[in-house]
Amino acid sequence: MYLEILIQQTGFQKKKVRQITEKAKIFSEDIENIEDLQKLPLHQLNVLANQEISELKLFSLLQGAVQCSGNRLMLGLDLPAMTVLNVRAVQTVAAAYGFDVRKPFETVVALKVFHCATVPKRFQKQYWEDLKAFAEKQEEIDVRKPITGLPWMNHLLVQLFKGFVVHMLRKKRYNGWPLLSMAIGGWANFRVTKDVTDLAKRFYQYRLSRGNE
């Protein structure tokens, strides 16, 4: 996964930043830009984040069910679609806590959060520490550098195994619908999005606390 490819997704970032900024004006009319959200109390930011996360998890559930409905083309698109969805999920959580994901540095941080959330649990502590160090140092960005390494291949293998199971079950239909494969696909995607957004929420709360010290 190369940074230069995902950094180009500026349309979504601009739209989401604008939407969240407008929502935040419910709490304060002084909100003019996304970084003004950091002036709000944490419990209000949690409300914004939780609203966005609920929508993301529901969308992930539905996307997983639809893409595992038996169509081979749709099933083949499940992994890239889920990757894009969950990278955007991290960017959405970041924006809800007042971090401007339109900035290249914040885009890279969001990608690293996604990476940390999807590596095996035994690697997460080290990736978490590396993530915190990167965010605090604000290192120079090389957009040609891949951010995924060998541990992330585990996530890839899990998703491929899910695809294999769904493919094998696609012929088990109830009233013409492959409900079992749809349920597996929906649940699996929901779990990934839950894990990603849980870690993203914890990370951006941490960054806010560091900024307020």
Residue pairs with C-beta under 8 A, 6 or more apart in sequence:
1 83
1 111
1 146
1 147
1 148
2 143
2 144
2 145
2 146
3 107
3 108
3 111
3 141
3 142
3 143
3 144
3 145
3 146
3 147
4 143
4 144
6 87
6 107
6 111
7 104
7 107
7 108
7 143
9 84
9 88
10 102
12 88
12 91
13 91
13 101
13 102
13 107
14 102
16 88
16 91
16 92
16 95
16 101
17 34
17 95
17 100
17 101
17 102
20 34
20 37
20 48
20 52
20 92
20 95
20 96
21 31
21 32
21 33
21 34
21 36
21 37
23 48
23 51
24 31
24 36
24 37
24 40
24 48
25 31
27 40
27 44
28 36
28 39
28 40
30 36
30 39
31 37
31 40
33 100
34 95
34 98
34 99
34 100
35 98
35 99
35 100
36 98
37 45
37 48
37 96
37 97
37 98
38 97
38 98
38 208
38 211
39 98
40 98
42 205
42 208
45 96
45 97
45 98
45 208
48 96
49 93
49 96
49 97
49 201
49 204
52 92
52 93
52 96
53 89
53 92
53 93
53 197
53 201
56 85
56 89
56 92
56 193
56 197
57 190
57 193
57 194
57 197
59 85
60 82
60 85
60 86
60 89
60 189
60 190
60 192
60 193
61 186
61 187
61 189
61 190
62 186
63 81
63 82
63 85
63 189
64 78
64 82
64 185
64 186
64 187
64 188
64 189
64 190
65 182
65 183
65 185
65 186
66 74
66 182
67 74
67 75
67 77
67 78
67 81
67 185
68 74
68 75
68 78
68 166
68 178
68 181
68 182
68 184
68 185
68 186
69 177
69 178
69 181
69 182
69 185
70 170
70 173
70 178
70 181
72 167
75 163
75 166
75 167
76 163
78 159
78 163
78 185
78 189
79 156
79 159
79 160
79 163
82 159
82 189
82 192
85 189
85 193
86 114
86 117
86 118
86 192
86 193
86 196
87 110
87 111
87 114
89 193
89 196
89 197
89 200
90 110
90 111
90 113
90 114
90 117
90 196
90 197
90 200
91 101
91 107
91 110
93 197
93 200
93 201
93 204
94 101
94 106
94 109
94 110
94 113
94 200
94 204
95 101
96 204
97 204
97 205
97 207
97 208
98 208
99 106
99 109
99 204
99 207
100 106
101 107
101 110
104 141
104 143
105 138
105 141
108 141
108 147
109 131
109 134
109 135
110 200
111 147
112 130
112 131
112 134
112 147
113 131
113 196
113 199
113 200
113 203
114 196
114 200
115 127
115 147
115 148
115 152
116 124
116 127
116 128
116 130
116 131
116 199
116 203
117 124
117 195
117 196
117 198
117 199
117 200
118 152
118 155
118 192
118 195
118 196
119 127
119 151
119 152
119 154
119 155
120 151
120 154
120 155
123 151
124 199
127 151
128 203
131 203
132 203
132 206
135 207
136 210
159 188
162 184
162 185
162 188
165 181
165 184
166 181
166 184
166 185
167 181
169 178
169 180
169 181
169 184
170 178
170 181
171 178
172 178
172 180
172 181
173 179
174 180
